[in-house]
């Protein structure tokens, strides 16, 4: 078996590793570089048949998870080249299409399951569910030609599925010839050897933040980060408030349909429709996405009546929605995303908070080990 790292060894993100055996090959991940303005076919690695289907020896692309820096170029893959991912990752990817622009949806998708081996030509691949901020993320064991390669994908050991990584370390696949290990945080001056804050510890910190808030609490986080949603939802309940999702998050949870996850119902979980989502739904005529939440819907006037009752999912595009509230006095914004987003040239969130006297509080822990 031969191996080529197309991207990801000298930069964070854009991962793509090619494995070849007996003249046939597979790709592990096909990510969009983090410094790319947008997805473009010119960013694809030089792999024959990837974009035009002309190479029958290219057997497929196997994704570890559906973060853009690992799957962001899969929308350009020819339909003759199957793209493999976790079954629930596919559910999440498809559910996001009505709300997220330029979702990289492959033309031909196959799904795999945790620790169920599957074959692609001379390759046998065994996925191992792991702990990461991406939902349904996996490490991949690849066997071919008498050799065994273990590709970690992205992983951490401080999330809500940390036991998966602990179990893997305690009982690793034997006789690994090569380990390809994710190293996003290794270059951080304070990162190596120091434990990251766990999701449980973060939950406790958010509880105190909510309890100390004098008005509405806004929570900025990625709806696809299901661990972080659970953290904020649990903190909201512990602090004695009710949670307000947008239709996007409510839809993701319904599509995943997992008994372990909260769903929009009752007084403690309401659904708000931001203007940006409303315009998208009207333009695409997908009104059924909102009709299913008619008994859970909440509107600006109800939020404004008693802002101290609510913790509300927030994104930058919702500033006009929040501006319509009668009073923003005492509003707190819990920012639970990578802090670097705030410093990008196109981010106006800091200035918006300052103009409205909104307290901006960082409550985040990394999705990487």
C-alpha positions, 0 to 999 in steps of 0.5 A: 500500500502506498500513501500520498498526503495531498493537503493537510500536512503543512496547514490546518484543514483541507485534508485529503489523503490518497491510498493506493494498492494493486493499482486502485486508490481511495481518498480519505477526506476531501476538504476545502482549505480554510483560507479559500474564499469559496469552494472551486474545482481548481482546489481539487487535488490532482487525482485522475477521474475525480472530477470527470469519472474517467478513472475506474481505479478510483474507488471512492472518497471516504469522509471522516466527518462533515466539517467543511475542511474535510468534506467541502470539495465533495460537491465536485466529485463525479457521480461515478465516484461514491462518497462514504460517510456516517449515516447520521452525518448524511442526515445532518448534511441533507437537513442543512440544505434548505438553510445553508448556502453551497452545502457540498452534497456529493452526487453519489453517497454511501453510508457506513456504520460504527465498527462495521468493516466494508470493502472497496476493492483491495481496501477494507475500511473500519470506521470508529466513532469518535469524539469531536465537535462535528456530529457523527465523526469517525476515525478510519482503519484502512487495511490493504496489501498486508498493511494497516493504516489508522487515520484519526480524522479530527478528535478530542477527548473532552466532549460528551463522547470522550469515553469513545477516545478513552476506549480506543486508547485503552483498546487500540486496533493492533499491529498498526503500521502507520498512524495519521494523527490530527494535530490542530492544537499541537502548535499552540504554546499552551496546548500540549500537555494541558487538558482542555475544558470539558463540555461538562465544565463549560456547561457549569460556566454557562449556567453561572453566566445565564444566572448572572444575566439581567435580561435576554441571553443570546447564545451564538453557536453552530447548530450542527455542533450537537454537543454544544447545543446539548451543553447550552440547552442543559445550562438553560434548564439548570438556570431556570430559563427556556430555550429558543431555537431557530427553525434550522436547529429545530429541523436538524433535531427532528431529522436526526430523530434521536431519543437522547436529544431534546425536541421543540415542544412545550414551554421550555423549548420554543422556535423562532423564525429569523428574517433571513430564514423566512425569506429563504423559506418563502423564496423556495416555497418550503412552508412545511418546514415552519408549519410543523412548529406552529404550536412551538413558535415564539415571536418578538413581542413575547420575547420582549415581554419578559426577556429574562425568561429566555436563552435564544440561539443567535447568529450574526444575521439576526442582528435586525431581529434583535434590534426590533425588541422593545428593550435590549437593556441587560442583554448578554451574548454568550459566544460559543464559537472559535474566537477568531471569527470575531476578528475577521474583517467582515465581522461586525459583531463586536461593534454591534454589541458595543453600540447596544451595550450588550455584554459579550462573554466568551464561553467556548472549548475547542473541538480538537484534542 
